[in-house]
Amino acid sequence: MHASSPFVLDSSPLKAIGLTLIGLGLLGLLVAGVGYQALSPVISGGGGILAVSIGSILYILPARLELPVAAQNNGAWQQSATARGAVGWVIGIVLTGFYILLYWFPDTLHGLVKAVEPLSQLLRNRPADQWFLYGTFYTLAVLLMGVHALLKYRNNPYQLIKTTSVMFFQLGFAFLLPGLLLFLNEPEFYFSYFWPLKYDYLFPSTVGYLVESGGGLGVFMIFWGAVLSFLATPVLTYFYGKRWYCSWVCGCGGLAETAGDPYRHLSDKSRNAWRWEVAIIYPIFGFIIITTILLWLNSWSEGKLFGDLSGGFSRTYGFFIGAMFSGVIGVGFYPILGNRVWCRFGCPMAAYLGLLQKYFSRFRITTNGAQCISCGNCSTYCEMGIDVRWYAQQGKPIIRASCVGCGICAQVCPRGVLKLENGPQEGRYAGSALIRSEDIRIL
Amino acid sequence: MFLPDQHIVIIGNGIAGATLAINLRKQSNCSITLISAESATHFSRPALMYVYMGHMRYQDIVPYADWFWQAQSINLLHDKVEQIDFSKKQLVLQQRTPVRYDKLVLATGSGLAGTHWLKANIKGVQGFVTLQDLELMQQQTQHIKHAVIVGGGLIGIEMAEMLRSKKIAVTMLVRDRLFWRSNLPEQEADLITRHIQEHGIEIRFEEELAEIIADKNRQVQRIKTVAGQEIPCEFVGIATGVKPAVDFLRSSELELDRGILVNDYFETSLPGVYAIGDCAQFSNPKPGIPALEQLWYTGRAHAETLAFTLAGTRKKYERGPWFNSAKFLDIEYQTYGFVPNNWPDAYDSLYWQHPTQPKAIRLFYEKETALLKGINLLGIRYRHDLCQHWFTQNYTLHQVMPELKAANFDPEFFKKYEPELLSLYFSQFPDQKEKTEKYNWWQLRKRLKWAFTT
């Protein structure tokens, strides 16, 4: 009857082929992981990666295009994979398991590492290791699920540009460029990560290493990192809010906005979660600042002050924060705790950007007069667990340190009530006069 | 002024009742009790559809957590009021002991109109107004293939969207020639109609329900329309509108018409008894203003006004310029001021519509004075504060034009269509010169002194 409608096409054959390919691909990866002595892991593993990639695209395209824009969240709280059901738990356990192997038992990944060996040789002119395998998987996840996000939010230019941006920075700045640097025998460097997220980029040991091994380029890398941390970050955050980094550039943010997007509603919106957030993220930020200062003092005193503090620090912080928090909990628990657990509770860069956003920024999310119907879509789909509705239903702007400016609240609002915008700081907190607001502290 | 030990009881925890309780607490330390038979706490009624579609869970559509009500010392009672004894100032409840009040506010909301279709007790036939309706609809639509929606209004399209989310085929019976034509001008109604059809929803126009036919298990099997057509279906959604939920008061001494009759202070015919929201009916509405205001926004506005009166400052209800919003599948609809569905020659409008996408803007004005009367927006968002300002300050179309761009509220990077509307304007009003003075939103906001820091 409505055969011309894009929303009633039978797309199940494509989806079935896609799922089959994904299944075969995963099987190939499993074979590469455990049976690499019997069968070339390049064929089983490399072929598996290819099959998963093609299968994902074949599945994602019809699955998203058959749904109208307003129906993209249909079933989010009803389907097993996205509602903490059995499928969600399995995905969570597999992801967590992978991180555990990666950080503590890398030898077990030997077969998979061998599967990406040709790619590593091609890109970096050196053998693959577990970190190259991880980078390859990570980049693929951002790209494939980036396509998912592009289709899901296809009506929204802000989402299209934002998603393209994180895909570009992950592929170019966090995968190809560091590989190319190694190819040219230069130090491996990620131009899209800065102190305090990449805390060691301003540690005396890294600075010393870059100057020694990188020469002029190394000096530029140090200069780049310092300028981005102390100059570009405050300036860009003043004009655009922390979103310029967290939702547009950062690799962790990039994964959260793409692969993590189907899990954004799982973030905890309770007042208690907010209290935990404040109690954890700022101490971590303070810890990094103090440690960096102490390391420099130690370095200037030529180690007399604290001895091997740097080594000890790197081991403890790297284990608890770098591995446990950002990796295992941050990504492994996507299907259980939501997609921004690390960004919300742990990331020192997010804390730094958040303070700037709250006190020295033109950014805010404006509420449109008295149009809010308190439906809760904004709060539910806020990956940072902000109770956006609390402000919107009072006609108030949303100005929160944690807001990463992903723009999804403005996308899911059925009444078009929210708008991310940059305006004068004067009157930044002024709400609409068309609704009476509550003067109640919620934290 | 009321003494602190005054007990104010509000029946109904919808947007009107909940807003009243919260606003009253800000101004008074009286004792407040909020009673509801429907739910333990206030929830967002327009959001019920999202629970069905799986966008949210029930707890996600609850705007205020339990701690909030405790912190505000607002007493919540989940019980049904069976009877009101106005002379003893006492409520008879279904489960608990009777509750005494000093002041009573009736905020009982709306119920389904067209309940006669439910009288035959056929399984699969229901309305969609309450939380219980949601639960019933979740049960009744499992594993079904085809549904019929009776009525082409906002609840009708909500139900259709809900059913489509479960891949259930939907046929809508719409009384008009076009969807919502009784509220929208021809072009907007046509645009929305086509959008709904493109989303695989079948609409039968100028049709009404004549008969519901059940099988031997009392389960709906098919319906018959007034034109005599038969449509097989396993579910019938009655979406022919709502009416004030006041039937339980019919035998009392309270003066009722369609709703509870109130004056501009929400005072009913009985002293100390007030009514707000959907259930209230203005006994002397001003010309052009409806006696019943059955919207989320008006319920909230009624409550904000009555809170002042109950806290001791008697305040008259001033509605101010009209506004409303809705969503038709993918199309957001906003309206500011008043745009009628048809208008006499004394009025005209500036209408722009996107050639391919479902987007439109209409500026409706009085011809002689060029006074702006209303704005309709489809697929485009405008700033409520600025539009409201235009109406309260009696802007003419010519005064609006230089500020038009500042009104756009679409997300960043969206294509702006105000230039197209402006060129349409200059072609229709060749005498008008383009103003050199142009304001962006932030300049206007400062000039209008809205940028105060709270």
Contacts between the chains, C-beta under 8 A, distances in Angstrom:
chain1	res1	chain2	res2	distance
A	1	B	202	6.8
A	2	B	197	6.7
A	2	B	198	7.0
A	2	B	200	5.1
A	4	B	198	7.9
A	5	B	198	5.2
A	5	B	199	6.8
A	5	B	200	5.4
A	7	B	198	7.5
A	7	B	199	5.5
A	7	B	200	5.6
A	8	B	200	4.4
A	68	B	199	6.0
A	68	B	329	6.1
A	68	B	330	5.2
A	69	B	330	5.0
A	70	B	161	7.6
A	70	B	327	7.1
A	70	B	329	5.8
A	70	B	330	4.8
A	71	B	53	7.5
A	71	B	161	7.8
A	71	B	164	7.6
A	71	B	165	6.0
A	73	B	53	7.7
A	73	B	54	7.5
A	73	B	55	4.5
A	74	B	53	5.3
A	74	B	54	5.8
A	74	B	55	7.1
A	74	B	165	4.6
A	75	B	53	7.4
A	75	B	54	4.0
A	75	B	165	7.5
A	76	B	54	5.7
A	76	B	55	6.1
A	77	B	54	4.9
A	77	B	55	7.0
A	77	B	56	6.3
A	77	B	57	5.2
A	77	B	60	7.8
A	78	B	54	3.7
A	79	B	54	7.3
A	83	B	54	8.0
A	155	B	330	7.4
A	156	B	411	6.4
A	156	B	414	7.7
A	157	B	411	7.6
A	157	B	412	7.9
A	157	B	413	3.8
A	157	B	414	5.7
A	157	B	415	7.5
A	158	B	411	4.9
A	158	B	412	5.2
A	158	B	413	4.9
A	158	B	414	7.5
A	161	B	413	5.9
A	265	B	56	7.9
A	270	B	65	7.4
A	271	B	65	7.2
A	271	B	67	7.0
A	366	B	409	7.9
A	368	B	381	6.8
A	368	B	383	6.3
A	368	B	384	5.0
A	368	B	385	7.9
A	368	B	409	5.6
A	369	B	323	7.6
A	369	B	383	7.0
A	369	B	384	2.4
A	369	B	385	5.0
A	369	B	388	6.7
A	370	B	297	6.3
A	370	B	300	7.5
A	370	B	323	7.5
A	370	B	384	6.4
A	371	B	297	7.9
A	371	B	323	7.4
A	371	B	325	5.6
A	371	B	334	7.3
A	371	B	384	5.5
A	373	B	44	6.2
A	373	B	46	4.6
A	373	B	47	7.2
A	373	B	296	5.3
A	373	B	325	7.9
A	374	B	15	7.5
A	374	B	44	4.3
A	374	B	47	7.4
A	374	B	61	8.0
A	374	B	63	4.2
A	375	B	44	5.0
A	375	B	46	5.8
A	375	B	47	3.6
A	375	B	50	6.4
A	375	B	56	7.8
A	375	B	61	6.3
A	376	B	44	6.3
A	376	B	47	5.8
A	376	B	50	7.8
A	376	B	56	5.8
A	376	B	60	4.7
A	376	B	61	4.9
A	376	B	62	7.6
A	376	B	63	6.8
A	377	B	47	7.6
A	377	B	50	6.6
A	377	B	55	6.4
A	377	B	56	6.8
A	379	B	60	7.2
A	380	B	55	7.2
A	380	B	56	5.1
A	380	B	60	4.7
A	389	B	63	6.0
A	390	B	63	7.9
A	393	B	63	6.1
A	407	B	411	6.5
A	407	B	412	8.0
A	410	B	411	5.1
A	411	B	411	7.6
A	412	B	55	7.7
A	414	B	46	7.9
A	414	B	327	4.6
A	414	B	332	7.2
A	415	B	325	4.6
A	415	B	327	7.0
A	415	B	332	6.8
A	415	B	334	7.7
A	416	B	325	7.3
A	416	B	332	4.8
A	416	B	334	6.6
A	416	B	381	3.8
A	416	B	409	6.7
A	416	B	410	7.9
A	419	B	381	7.6
A	419	B	409	5.4
A	419	B	410	7.7
A	419	B	411	6.2
A	419	B	412	7.9
A	420	B	411	6.8
A	420	B	412	6.3
A	421	B	412	6.9
A	423	B	441	7.5
A	423	B	442	4.9
A	423	B	445	7.9
A	424	B	442	5.6
A	424	B	446	7.5
A	424	B	451	7.3
A	426	B	446	7.2
A	426	B	451	5.7
A	426	B	453	7.5
A	427	B	445	7.0
A	427	B	446	7.3
A	427	B	450	7.2
A	427	B	451	2.7
A	427	B	452	5.9
A	427	B	453	5.6
A	428	B	453	7.3
A	429	B	453	5.5
A	429	B	454	5.7
A	430	B	450	6.3
A	430	B	451	5.5
A	430	B	452	5.4
A	430	B	453	6.0
A	430	B	454	5.7
A	431	B	454	6.3
A	432	B	384	6.9
A	432	B	385	5.5
A	433	B	385	7.1
A	433	B	450	6.8
A	434	B	384	6.2
A	434	B	385	6.4
A	434	B	388	6.2
A	435	B	300	7.5
A	435	B	304	8.0
A	436	B	23	6.1
A	436	B	304	5.2
A	437	B	454	7.9
A	438	B	22	6.4
A	438	B	26	7.0
A	439	B	26	7.4
A	440	B	68	7.8
A	440	B	71	7.6
A	440	B	72	7.9
